[in-house]
């Protein structure tokens, strides 16, 4: 625990940098290719949203959360690629992740967008 406290700023910077990279690369790709899919991010928490709109708050997000079929398809696609996410399709970037993990995840999500949307 002391080690974490001593290195907390470094860990947080790493997590936010990786999360930001994932969000930007996926969202820019989807925007460029007119896919109705985005990653919504708060700090290191990611959540897929099946829209091409900017979702600014919980009320707006709830309009798109009703698309369970696509969420299940996304979740199963990630599970097929050994990426485990929560039941509501949220996932989290942690200090255990690295750039290679993020690059792999970006490729998998892009492939999902191309083949499944």
N, CA, C and O atoms as a printed pandas DataFrame, in Angstrom:
     atom_number atom_name residue_name chain_id  residue_number  x_coord  y_coord  z_coord
0              1         N          UNK        A               1    0.823   -1.197    0.000
1              2        CA          UNK        A               1    0.000    0.000    0.000
2              3         C          UNK        A               1    0.869    1.263    0.000
3              4         O          UNK        A               1    0.556    2.243   -0.676
4              5         N          UNK        A               2    1.941    1.226    0.753
5              6        CA          UNK        A               2    2.852    2.391    0.794
6              7         C          UNK        A               2    3.457    2.662   -0.576
7              8         O          UNK        A               2    3.629    3.810   -0.986
8              9         N          UNK        A               3    3.776    1.571   -1.273
9             10        CA          UNK        A               3    4.331    1.714   -2.618
10            11         C          UNK        A               3    3.341    2.440   -3.531
11            12         O          UNK        A               3    3.718    3.335   -4.288
12            13         N          UNK        A               4    2.085    2.045   -3.448
13            14        CA          UNK        A               4    1.062    2.706   -4.251
14            15         C          UNK        A               4    0.973    4.188   -3.895
15            16         O          UNK        A               4    0.973    5.038   -4.785
16            17         N          UNK        A               5    0.898    4.499   -2.630
17            18        CA          UNK        A               5    0.786    5.893   -2.206
18            19         C          UNK        A               5    1.986    6.715   -2.672
19            20         O          UNK        A               5    1.848    7.866   -3.086
20            21         N          UNK        A               6    3.135    6.112   -2.598
21            22        CA          UNK        A               6    4.358    6.807   -3.021
22            23         C          UNK        A               6    4.349    7.078   -4.526
23            24         O          UNK        A               6    4.883    8.094   -4.972
24            25         N          UNK        A               7    3.748    6.178   -5.317
25            26        CA          UNK        A               7    3.769    6.279   -6.778
26            27         C          UNK        A               7    2.412    6.624   -7.386
27            28         O          UNK        A               7    2.211    6.463   -8.590
28            29         N          UNK        A               8    1.516    7.080   -6.588
29            30        CA          UNK        A               8    0.140    7.325   -7.026
30            31         C          UNK        A               8    0.053    8.257   -8.238
31            32         O          UNK        A               8   -0.685    7.962   -9.178
32            33         N          UNK        A               9    0.769    9.344   -8.239
33            34        CA          UNK        A               9    0.707   10.279   -9.370
34            35         C          UNK        A               9    1.187    9.635  -10.661
35            36         O          UNK        A               9    0.590    9.832  -11.720
36            37         N          UNK        A              10    2.251    8.876  -10.574
37            38        CA          UNK        A              10    2.788    8.181  -11.746
38            39         C          UNK        A              10    1.777    7.165  -12.267
39            40         O          UNK        A              10    1.557    7.075  -13.475
40            41         N          UNK        A              11    1.163    6.400  -11.370
41            42        CA          UNK        A              11    0.156    5.409  -11.767
42            43         C          UNK        A              11   -1.043    6.084  -12.419
43            44         O          UNK        A              11   -1.510    5.653  -13.474
44            45         N          UNK        A              12   -1.532    7.127  -11.797
45            46        CA          UNK        A              12   -2.703    7.827  -12.329
46            47         C          UNK        A              12   -2.414    8.416  -13.702
47            48         O          UNK        A              12   -3.262    8.359  -14.593
48            49         N          UNK        A              13   -1.241    8.974  -13.878
49            50        CA          UNK        A              13   -0.866    9.538  -15.182
50            51         C          UNK        A              13   -0.849    8.440  -16.252
51            52         O          UNK        A              13   -1.343    8.643  -17.361
52            53         N          UNK        A              14   -0.288    7.296  -15.918
53            54        CA          UNK        A              14   -0.241    6.182  -16.865
54            55         C          UNK        A              14   -1.650    5.736  -17.248
55            56         O          UNK        A              14   -1.952    5.558  -18.428
56            57         N          UNK        A              15   -2.498    5.559  -16.256
57            58        CA          UNK        A              15   -3.865    5.087  -16.498
58            59         C          UNK        A              15   -4.638    6.072  -17.363
59            60         O          UNK        A              15   -5.318    5.663  -18.304
60            61         N          UNK        A              16   -4.547    7.338  -17.065
61            62        CA          UNK        A              16   -5.273    8.361  -17.835
62            63         C          UNK        A              16   -4.723    8.451  -19.250
63            64         O          UNK        A              16   -5.493    8.618  -20.196
64            65         N          UNK        A              17   -3.414    8.346  -19.414
65            66        CA          UNK        A              17   -2.809    8.384  -20.749
66            67         C          UNK        A              17   -3.298    7.211  -21.597
67            68         O          UNK        A              17   -3.672    7.401  -22.755
68            69         N          UNK        A              18   -3.300    6.013  -21.037
69            70        CA          UNK        A              18   -3.772    4.834  -21.773
70            71         C          UNK        A              18   -5.261    4.934  -22.088
71            72         O          UNK        A              18   -5.690    4.604  -23.194
72            73         N          UNK        A              19   -6.039    5.385  -21.127
73            74        CA          UNK        A              19   -7.486    5.521  -21.331
74            75         C          UNK        A              19   -7.792    6.540  -22.422
75            76         O          UNK        A              19   -8.647    6.314  -23.277
76            77         N          UNK        A              20   -7.095    7.641  -22.381
77            78        CA          UNK        A              20   -7.277    8.691  -23.379
78            79         C          UNK        A              20   -6.928    8.181  -24.774
79            80         O          UNK        A              20   -7.639    8.461  -25.740
80            81         N          UNK        A              21   -5.834    7.434  -24.874
81            82        CA          UNK        A              21   -5.419    6.879  -26.167
82            83         C          UNK        A              21   -6.486    5.945  -26.727
83            84         O          UNK        A              21   -6.839    6.037  -27.902
84            85         N          UNK        A              22   -6.993    5.058  -25.902
85            86        CA          UNK        A              22   -8.029    4.123  -26.337
86            87         C          UNK        A              22   -9.272    4.866  -26.812
87            88         O          UNK        A              22   -9.795    4.599  -27.894
88            89         N          UNK        A              23   -9.727    5.785  -26.005
89            90        CA          UNK        A              23  -10.933    6.553  -26.363
90            91         C          UNK        A              23  -10.744    7.310  -27.679
91            92         O          UNK        A              23  -11.594    7.226  -28.565
92            93         N          UNK        A              24   -9.664    8.031  -27.811
93            94        CA          UNK        A              24   -9.440    8.844  -29.007
94            95         C          UNK        A              24   -9.298    7.999  -30.269
95            96         O          UNK        A              24   -9.890    8.316  -31.301
96            97         N          UNK        A              25   -8.517    6.930  -30.189
97            98        CA          UNK        A              25   -8.292    6.112  -31.385
98            99         C          UNK        A              25   -9.576    5.431  -31.851
99           100         O          UNK        A              25   -9.876    5.424  -33.045
100          101         N          UNK        A              26  -10.323    4.869  -30.933
101          102        CA          UNK        A              26  -11.578    4.205  -31.308
102          103         C          UNK        A              26  -12.590    5.223  -31.807
103          104         O          UNK        A              26  -13.201    5.023  -32.856
104          105         N          UNK        A              27  -12.775    6.304  -31.074
105          106        CA          UNK        A              27  -13.795    7.281  -31.457
106          107         C          UNK        A              27  -13.458    7.993  -32.758
107          108         O          UNK        A              27  -14.350    8.251  -33.566
108          109         N          UNK        A              28  -12.200    8.311  -32.972
109          110        CA          UNK        A              28  -11.811    8.944  -34.238
110          111         C          UNK        A              28  -12.024    7.992  -35.413
111          112         O          UNK        A              28  -12.490    8.411  -36.473
112          113         N          UNK        A              29  -11.691    6.733  -35.235
113          114        CA          UNK        A              29  -11.910    5.729  -36.277
114          115         C          UNK        A              29  -13.404    5.606  -36.603
115          116         O          UNK        A              29  -13.790    5.589  -37.772
116          117         N          UNK        A              30  -14.228    5.520  -35.573
117          118        CA          UNK        A              30  -15.673    5.376  -35.793
118          119         C          UNK        A              30  -16.272    6.625  -36.428
119          120         O          UNK        A              30  -17.136    6.531  -37.299
120          121         N          UNK        A              31  -15.819    7.771  -35.997
121          122        CA          UNK        A              31  -16.295    9.028  -36.572
122          123         C          UNK        A              31  -15.917    9.108  -38.050
123          124         O          UNK        A              31  -16.754    9.445  -38.888
124          125         N          UNK        A              32  -14.671    8.801  -38.369
125          126        CA          UNK        A              32  -14.173    8.849  -39.744
126          127         C          UNK        A              32  -14.941    7.892  -40.660
127          128         O          UNK        A              32  -15.149    8.185  -41.837
128          129         N          UNK        A              33  -15.361    6.747  -40.111
129          130        CA          UNK        A              33  -16.033    5.722  -40.906
130          131         C          UNK        A              33  -17.549    5.696  -40.726
131          132         O          UNK        A              33  -18.217    4.766  -41.178
132          133         N          UNK        A              34  -18.081    6.709  -40.072
133          134        CA          UNK        A              34  -19.531    6.851  -39.868
134          135         C          UNK        A              34  -20.175    5.659  -39.163
135          136         O          UNK        A              34  -21.295    5.271  -39.493
136          137         N          UNK        A              35  -19.471    5.082  -38.196
137          138        CA          UNK        A              35  -20.033    4.005  -37.390
138          139         C          UNK        A              35  -20.790    4.604  -36.214
139          140         O          UNK        A              35  -20.325    5.558  -35.591
140          141         N          UNK        A              36  -21.937    4.055  -35.917
141          142        CA          UNK        A              36  -22.709    4.506  -34.756
142          143         C          UNK        A              36  -22.216    3.768  -33.521
143          144         O          UNK        A              36  -22.889    2.893  -32.976
144          145         N          UNK        A              37  -21.029    4.149  -33.106
145          146        CA          UNK        A              37  -20.382    3.524  -31.961
146          147         C          UNK        A              37  -19.354    4.490  -31.400
147          148         O          UNK        A              37  -18.603    5.113  -32.151
148          149         N          UNK        A              38  -19.320    4.613  -30.096
149          150        CA          UNK        A              38  -18.335    5.445  -29.416
150          151         C          UNK        A              38  -17.986    4.790  -28.086
151          152         O          UNK        A              38  -18.760    4.001  -27.543
152          153         N          UNK        A              39  -16.824    5.126  -27.581
153          154        CA          UNK        A              39  -16.498    4.797  -26.203
154          155         C          UNK        A              39  -16.710    6.054  -25.379
155          156         O          UNK        A              39  -16.156    7.112  -25.678
156          157         N          UNK        A              40  -17.495    5.927  -24.371
157          158        CA          UNK        A              40  -17.700    7.023  -23.431
158          159         C          UNK        A              40  -16.742    6.771  -22.279
159          160         O          UNK        A              40  -16.675    5.657  -21.759
160          161         N          UNK        A              41  -16.009    7.781  -21.882
161          162        CA          UNK        A              41  -14.976    7.593  -20.863
162          163         C          UNK        A              41  -15.156    8.569  -19.726
163          164         O          UNK        A              41  -15.453    9.747  -19.929
164          165         N          UNK        A              42  -14.970    8.059  -18.532
165          166        CA          UNK        A              42  -14.805    8.895  -17.354
166          167         C          UNK        A              42  -13.557    8.384  -16.645
167          168         O          UNK        A              42  -13.546    7.282  -16.095
168          169         N          UNK        A              43  -12.512    9.195  -16.665
169          170        CA          UNK        A              43  -11.222    8.790  -16.112
170          171         C          UNK        A              43  -10.769    7.498  -16.789
171          172         O          UNK        A              43  -10.421    7.518  -17.970
172          173         N          UNK        A              44  -10.767    6.374  -16.064
173          174        CA          UNK        A              44  -10.297    5.121  -16.657
174          175         C          UNK        A              44  -11.435    4.134  -16.920
175          176         O          UNK        A              44  -11.188    2.973  -17.244
176          177         N          UNK        A              45  -12.663    4.589  -16.784
177          178        CA          UNK        A              45  -13.830    3.732  -17.004
178          179         C          UNK        A              45  -14.343    3.973  -18.420
179          180         O          UNK        A              45  -14.586    5.112  -18.818
180          181         N          UNK        A              46  -14.503    2.900  -19.167
181          182        CA          UNK        A              46  -14.990    2.973  -20.548
182          183         C          UNK        A              46  -16.337    2.281  -20.650
183          184         O          UNK        A              46  -16.616    1.300  -19.960
184          185         N          UNK        A              47  -17.153    2.821  -21.525
185          186        CA          UNK        A              47  -18.447    2.206  -21.773
186          187         C          UNK        A              47  -18.814    2.420  -23.239
187          188         O          UNK        A              47  -18.719    3.539  -23.744
188          189         N          UNK        A              48  -19.230    1.364  -23.921
189          190        CA          UNK        A              48  -19.631    1.526  -25.324
190          191         C          UNK        A              48  -20.999    2.197  -25.427
191          192         O          UNK        A              48  -21.910    1.905  -24.652
192          193         N          UNK        A              49  -21.124    3.082  -26.380
193          194        CA          UNK        A              49  -22.389    3.753  -26.672
194          195         C          UNK        A              49  -22.631    3.589  -28.168
195          196         O          UNK        A              49  -21.757    3.901  -28.977
196          197         N          UNK        A              50  -23.797    3.107  -28.532
197          198        CA          UNK        A              50  -24.090    2.835  -29.939
198          199         C          UNK        A              50  -24.817    4.028  -30.551
199          200         O          UNK        A              50  -26.031    4.017  -30.751
200          201         N          UNK        A              51  -24.028    5.050  -30.837
201          202        CA          UNK        A              51  -24.521    6.269  -31.449
202          203         C          UNK        A              51  -23.363    6.973  -32.141
203          204         O          UNK        A              51  -22.198    6.663  -31.888
204          205         N          UNK        A              52  -23.683    7.913  -33.007
205          206        CA          UNK        A              52  -22.647    8.757  -33.590
206          207         C          UNK        A              52  -22.702   10.160  -32.995
207          208         O          UNK        A              52  -22.011   11.065  -33.460
208          209         N          UNK        A              53  -23.519   10.334  -31.975
209          210        CA          UNK        A              53  -23.670   11.626  -31.306
210          211         C          UNK        A              53  -22.724   11.735  -30.116
211          212         O          UNK        A              53  -22.271   10.733  -29.564
212          213         N          UNK        A              54  -22.441   12.969  -29.737
213          214        CA          UNK        A              54  -21.724   13.186  -28.485
214          215         C          UNK        A              54  -22.724   13.046  -27.355
215          216         O          UNK        A              54  -23.751   13.726  -27.342
216          217         N          UNK        A              55  -22.435   12.182  -26.421
217          218        CA          UNK        A              55  -23.316   11.952  -25.286
218          219         C          UNK        A              55  -22.704   12.680  -24.105
219          220         O          UNK        A              55  -21.594   12.369  -23.672
220          221         N          UNK        A              56  -23.448   13.659  -23.585
221          222        CA          UNK        A              56  -22.874   14.537  -22.581
222          223         C          UNK        A              56  -23.278   14.220  -21.151
223          224         O          UNK        A              56  -22.628   14.666  -20.206
224          225         N          UNK        A              57  -24.357   13.445  -20.988
225          226        CA          UNK        A              57  -24.803   13.189  -19.624
226          227         C          UNK        A              57  -25.535   11.850  -19.543
227          228         O          UNK        A              57  -25.755   11.183  -20.554
228          229         N          UNK        A              58  -25.902   11.475  -18.330
229          230        CA          UNK        A              58  -26.522   10.179  -18.091
230          231         C          UNK        A              58  -27.865   10.053  -18.809
231          232         O          UNK        A              58  -28.175    8.995  -19.355
232          233         N          UNK        A              59  -28.655   11.109  -18.812
233          234        CA          UNK        A              59  -29.963   11.046  -19.486
234          235         C          UNK        A              59  -29.804   10.767  -20.979
235          236         O          UNK        A              59  -30.546    9.962  -21.542
236          237         N          UNK        A              60  -28.858   11.417  -21.610
237          238        CA          UNK        A              60  -28.605   11.167  -23.034
238          239         C          UNK        A              60  -28.088    9.751  -23.251
239          240         O          UNK        A              60  -28.488    9.081  -24.203
240          241         N          UNK        A              61  -27.200    9.294  -22.372
241          242        CA          UNK        A              61  -26.636    7.959  -22.504
242          243         C          UNK        A              61  -27.713    6.897  -22.374
243          244         O          UNK        A              61  -27.667    5.886  -23.074
244          245         N          UNK        A              62  -28.672    7.103  -21.502
245          246        CA          UNK        A              62  -29.717    6.108  -21.279
246          247         C          UNK        A              62  -30.546    5.846  -22.533
247          248         O          UNK        A              62  -31.104    4.759  -22.683
248          249         N          UNK        A              63  -30.635    6.820  -23.433
249          250        CA          UNK        A              63  -31.337    6.599  -24.700
250          251         C          UNK        A              63  -30.658    5.497  -25.510
251          252         O          UNK        A              63  -31.323    4.736  -26.213
252          253         N          UNK        A              64  -29.340    5.416  -25.410
253          254        CA          UNK        A              64  -28.576    4.466  -26.214
254          255         C          UNK        A              64  -28.292    3.166  -25.465
255          256         O          UNK        A              64  -27.932    2.162  -26.079
256          257         N          UNK        A              65  -28.453    3.182  -24.144
257          258        CA          UNK        A              65  -28.241    1.972  -23.350
258          259         C          UNK        A              65  -29.318    0.931  -23.602
259          260         O          UNK        A              65  -29.142   -0.235  -23.249
260          261         N          UNK        A              66  -30.404    1.322  -24.193
261          262        CA          UNK        A              66  -31.511    0.399  -24.425
262          263         C          UNK        A              66  -31.223   -0.587  -25.558
263          264         O          UNK        A              66  -31.989   -1.527  -25.769
264          265         N          UNK        A              67  -30.152   -0.384  -26.271
265          266        CA          UNK        A              67  -29.811   -1.252  -27.389
266          267         C          UNK        A              67  -29.033   -2.478  -26.879
267          268         O          UNK        A              67  -27.833   -2.620  -27.112
268          269         N          UNK        A              68  -29.762   -3.355  -26.177
269          270        CA          UNK        A              68  -29.129   -4.509  -25.540
270          271         C          UNK        A              68  -28.522   -5.472  -26.546
271          272         O          UNK        A              68  -27.473   -6.062  -26.288
272          273         N          UNK        A              69  -29.162   -5.632  -27.669
273          274        CA          UNK        A              69  -28.679   -6.591  -28.660
274          275         C          UNK        A              69  -27.258   -6.249  -29.108
275          276         O          UNK        A              69  -26.396   -7.125  -29.181
276          277         N          UNK        A              70  -27.024   -4.986  -29.402
277          278        CA          UNK        A              70  -25.682   -4.578  -29.820
278          279         C          UNK        A              70  -24.689   -4.673  -28.664
279          280         O          UNK        A              70  -23.533   -5.045  -28.861
280          281         N          UNK        A              71  -25.141   -4.338  -27.470
281          282        CA          UNK        A              71  -24.255   -4.442  -26.307
282          283         C          UNK        A              71  -23.843   -5.884  -26.060
283          284         O          UNK        A              71  -22.680   -6.159  -25.767
284          285         N          UNK        A              72  -24.784   -6.799  -26.176
285          286        CA          UNK        A              72  -24.481   -8.218  -25.985
286          287         C          UNK        A              72  -23.532   -8.701  -27.076
287          288         O          UNK        A              72  -22.609   -9.471  -26.810
288          289         N          UNK        A              73  -23.766   -8.246  -28.299
289          290        CA          UNK        A              73  -22.887   -8.611  -29.415
290          291         C          UNK        A              73  -21.453   -8.113  -29.149
291          292         O          UNK        A              73  -20.480   -8.830  -29.383
292          293         N          UNK        A              74  -21.351   -6.882  -28.662
293          294        CA          UNK        A              74  -20.041   -6.299  -28.343
294          295         C          UNK        A              74  -19.373   -7.086  -27.221
295          296         O          UNK        A              74  -18.204   -7.457  -27.322
296          297         N          UNK        A              75  -20.115   -7.333  -26.165
297          298        CA          UNK        A              75  -19.566   -8.072  -25.023
298          299         C          UNK        A              75  -19.088   -9.458  -25.455
299          300         O          UNK        A              75  -17.983   -9.868  -25.100
300          301         N          UNK        A              76  -19.898  -10.171  -26.208
301          302        CA          UNK        A              76  -19.513  -11.508  -26.662
302          303         C          UNK        A              76  -18.311  -11.465  -27.591
303          304         O          UNK        A              76  -17.453  -12.346  -27.545
304          305         N          UNK        A              77  -18.248  -10.444  -28.430
305          306        CA          UNK        A              77  -17.098  -10.299  -29.325
306          307         C          UNK        A              77  -15.810  -10.140  -28.514
307          308         O          UNK        A              77  -14.798  -10.778  -28.805
308          309         N          UNK        A              78  -15.865   -9.280  -27.492
309          310        CA          UNK        A              78  -14.686   -9.095  -26.651
310          311         C          UNK        A              78  -14.342  -10.378  -25.896
311          312         O          UNK        A              78  -13.172  -10.746  -25.792
312          313         N          UNK        A              79  -15.361  -11.054  -25.372
313          314        CA          UNK        A              79  -15.116  -12.314  -24.661
314          315         C          UNK        A              79  -14.471  -13.347  -25.580
315          316         O          UNK        A              79  -13.594  -14.100  -25.158
316          317         N          UNK        A              80  -14.910  -13.379  -26.839
317          318        CA          UNK        A              80  -14.308  -14.298  -27.821
318          319         C          UNK        A              80  -12.826  -13.994  -28.047
319          320         O          UNK        A              80  -12.064  -14.846  -28.501
320          321         N          UNK        A              81  -12.440  -12.768  -27.722
321          322        CA          UNK        A              81  -11.038  -12.354  -27.870
322          323         C          UNK        A              81  -10.335  -12.270  -26.513
323          324         O          UNK        A              81   -9.315  -11.597  -26.362
324          325         N          UNK        A              82  -10.906  -12.971  -25.535
325          326        CA          UNK        A              82  -10.320  -13.055  -24.184
326          327         C          UNK        A              82  -10.204  -11.714  -23.476
327          328         O          UNK        A              82   -9.270  -11.479  -22.710
328          329         N          UNK        A              83  -11.164  -10.840  -23.742
329          330        CA          UNK        A              83  -11.235   -9.564  -23.038
330          331         C          UNK        A              83  -12.495   -9.614  -22.197
331          332         O          UNK        A              83  -13.600   -9.762  -22.719
332          333         N          UNK        A              84  -12.323   -9.489  -20.912
333          334        CA          UNK        A              84  -13.429   -9.642  -19.980
334          335         C          UNK        A              84  -13.916   -8.274  -19.518
335          336         O          UNK        A              84  -13.132   -7.419  -19.105
336          337         N          UNK        A              85  -15.234   -8.092  -19.599
337          338        CA          UNK        A              85  -15.832   -6.819  -19.220
338          339         C          UNK        A              85  -17.031   -7.090  -18.320
339          340         O          UNK        A              85  -17.482   -8.229  -18.205
340          341         N          UNK        A              86  -17.537   -6.059  -17.695
341          342        CA          UNK        A              86  -18.647   -6.213  -16.755
342          343         C          UNK        A              86  -19.955   -6.523  -17.485
343          344         O          UNK        A              86  -20.032   -6.430  -18.710
344          345         N          UNK        A              87  -20.958   -6.882  -16.732
345          346        CA          UNK        A              87  -22.250   -7.254  -17.322
346          347         C          UNK        A              87  -22.906   -6.091  -18.059
347          348         O          UNK        A              87  -23.684   -6.318  -18.986
348          349         N          UNK        A              88  -22.608   -4.842  -17.668
349          350        CA          UNK        A              88  -23.182   -3.691  -18.383
350          351         C          UNK        A              88  -22.240   -3.172  -19.472
351          352         O          UNK        A              88  -22.433   -2.078  -20.003
352          353         N          UNK        A              89  -21.227   -3.965  -19.794
353          354        CA          UNK        A              89  -20.245   -3.676  -20.857
354          355         C          UNK        A              89  -19.249   -2.572  -20.512
355          356         O          UNK        A              89  -18.514   -2.107  -21.383
356          357         N          UNK        A              90  -19.219   -2.161  -19.278
357          358        CA          UNK        A              90  -18.181   -1.215  -18.870
358          359         C          UNK        A              90  -16.881   -1.980  -18.671
359          360         O          UNK        A              90  -16.883   -3.154  -18.300
360          361         N          UNK        A              91  -15.791   -1.304  -18.921
361          362        CA          UNK        A              91  -14.501   -1.907  -18.615
362          363         C          UNK        A              91  -13.563   -0.823  -18.128
363          364         O          UNK        A              91  -13.822    0.370  -18.286
364          365         N          UNK        A              92  -12.486   -1.256  -17.543
365          366        CA          UNK        A              92  -11.636   -0.353  -16.795
366          367         C          UNK        A              92  -10.180   -0.537  -17.209
367          368         O          UNK        A              92   -9.703   -1.655  -17.403
368          369         N          UNK        A              93   -9.504    0.573  -17.336
369          370        CA          UNK        A              93   -8.073    0.536  -17.610
370          371         C          UNK        A              93   -7.367    0.671  -16.260
371          372         O          UNK        A              93   -7.714    1.523  -15.441
372          373         N          UNK        A              94   -6.381   -0.180  -16.051
373          374        CA          UNK        A              94   -5.675   -0.168  -14.768
374          375         C          UNK        A              94   -4.182   -0.011  -14.980
375          376         O          UNK        A              94   -3.694    0.020  -16.110
376          377         N          UNK        A              95   -3.482    0.086  -13.886
377          378        CA          UNK        A              95   -2.029    0.226  -13.934
378          379         C          UNK        A              95   -1.379   -1.047  -14.478
379          380         O          UNK        A              95   -0.218   -1.019  -14.885
380          381         N          UNK        A              96   -2.105   -2.145  -14.489
381          382        CA          UNK        A              96   -1.583   -3.411  -15.037
382          383         C          UNK        A              96   -1.549   -3.405  -16.565
383          384         O          UNK        A              96   -0.855   -4.226  -17.164
384          385         N          UNK        A              97   -2.280   -2.502  -17.200
385          386        CA          UNK        A              97   -2.305   -2.421  -18.657
386          387         C          UNK        A              97   -1.096   -1.641  -19.172
387          388         O          UNK        A              97   -0.480   -0.854  -18.452
388          389         N          UNK        A              98   -0.784   -1.886  -20.426
389          390        CA          UNK        A              98    0.317   -1.161  -21.058
390          391         C          UNK        A              98   -0.101   -0.756  -22.480
391          392         O          UNK        A              98   -1.203   -1.075  -22.926
392          393         N          UNK        A              99    0.775   -0.067  -23.165
393          394        CA          UNK        A              99    0.465    0.413  -24.527
394          395         C          UNK        A              99    0.150   -0.727  -25.477
395          396         O          UNK        A              99   -0.719   -0.592  -26.338
396          397         N          UNK        A             100    0.833   -1.828  -25.337
397          398        CA          UNK        A             100    0.580   -2.986  -26.195
398          399         C          UNK        A             100   -0.845   -3.518  -25.977
399          400         O          UNK        A             100   -1.533   -3.869  -26.935
400          401         N          UNK        A             101   -1.277   -3.574  -24.724
401          402        CA          UNK        A             101   -2.656   -3.993  -24.436
402          403         C          UNK        A             101   -3.665   -3.055  -25.090
403          404         O          UNK        A             101   -4.656   -3.500  -25.669
404          405         N          UNK        A             102   -3.406   -1.766  -24.992
405          406        CA          UNK        A             102   -4.325   -0.776  -25.561
406          407         C          UNK        A             102   -4.337   -0.881  -27.078
407          408         O          UNK        A             102   -5.403   -0.832  -27.692
408          409         N          UNK        A             103   -3.168   -1.024  -27.691
409          410        CA          UNK        A             103   -3.115   -1.174  -29.147
410          411         C          UNK        A             103   -3.884   -2.406  -29.603
411          412         O          UNK        A             103   -4.586   -2.360  -30.613
412          413         N          UNK        A             104   -3.759   -3.496  -28.874
413          414        CA          UNK        A             104   -4.501   -4.718  -29.209
414          415         C          UNK        A             104   -6.005   -4.502  -29.070
415          416         O          UNK        A             104   -6.784   -4.927  -29.923
416          417         N          UNK        A             105   -6.400   -3.847  -28.001
417          418        CA          UNK        A             105   -7.822   -3.586  -27.783
418          419         C          UNK        A             105   -8.385   -2.658  -28.859
419          420         O          UNK        A             105   -9.508   -2.860  -29.321
420          421         N          UNK        A             106   -7.628   -1.657  -29.255
421          422        CA          UNK        A             106   -8.059   -0.757  -30.331
422          423         C          UNK        A             106   -8.306   -1.566  -31.602
423          424         O          UNK        A             106   -9.329   -1.384  -32.262
424          425         N          UNK        A             107   -7.389   -2.447  -31.947
425          426        CA          UNK        A             107   -7.544   -3.270  -33.158
426          427         C          UNK        A             107   -8.787   -4.149  -33.078
427          428         O          UNK        A             107   -9.528   -4.274  -34.052
428          429         N          UNK        A             108   -9.009   -4.749  -31.929
429          430        CA          UNK        A             108  -10.172   -5.620  -31.759
430          431         C          UNK        A             108  -11.474   -4.832  -31.869
431          432         O          UNK        A             108  -12.423   -5.285  -32.509
432          433         N          UNK        A             109  -11.521   -3.668  -31.253
433          434        CA          UNK        A             109  -12.746   -2.847  -31.315
434          435         C          UNK        A             109  -12.973   -2.333  -32.732
435          436         O          UNK        A             109  -14.114   -2.293  -33.194
436          437         N          UNK        A             110  -11.918   -1.943  -33.424
437          438        CA          UNK        A             110  -12.056   -1.511  -34.820
438          439         C          UNK        A             110  -12.593   -2.650  -35.687
439          440         O          UNK        A             110  -13.452   -2.440  -36.544
440          441         N          UNK        A             111  -12.083   -3.843  -35.458
441          442        CA          UNK        A             111  -12.537   -5.001  -36.203
442          443         C          UNK        A             111  -14.018   -5.266  -35.923
443          444         O          UNK        A             111  -14.778   -5.596  -36.834
444          445         N          UNK        A             112  -14.419   -5.122  -34.670
445          446        CA          UNK        A             112  -15.835   -5.260  -34.307
446          447         C          UNK        A             112  -16.673   -4.248  -35.091
447          448         O          UNK        A             112  -17.702   -4.597  -35.668
448          449         N          UNK        A             113  -16.225   -3.006  -35.104
449          450        CA          UNK        A             113  -16.973   -1.950  -35.786
450          451         C          UNK        A             113  -17.128   -2.260  -37.272
451          452         O          UNK        A             113  -18.213   -2.098  -37.830
452          453         N          UNK        A             114  -16.071   -2.694  -37.900
453          454        CA          UNK        A             114  -16.096   -2.986  -39.331
454          455         C          UNK        A             114  -16.985   -4.196  -39.641
455          456         O          UNK        A             114  -17.737   -4.175  -40.616
456          457         N          UNK        A             115  -16.906   -5.233  -38.833
457          458        CA          UNK        A             115  -17.587   -6.490  -39.135
458          459         C          UNK        A             115  -18.977   -6.634  -38.524
459          460         O          UNK        A             115  -19.784   -7.421  -39.018
460          461         N          UNK        A             116  -19.271   -5.891  -37.461
461          462        CA          UNK        A             116  -20.510   -6.146  -36.722
462          463         C          UNK        A             116  -21.490   -4.972  -36.676
463          464         O          UNK        A             116  -22.635   -5.140  -36.257
464          465         N          UNK        A             117  -21.057   -3.802  -37.098
465          466        CA          UNK        A             117  -21.980   -2.641  -37.040
466          467         C          UNK        A             117  -22.610   -2.377  -38.396
467          468         O          UNK        A             117  -23.406   -1.449  -38.537
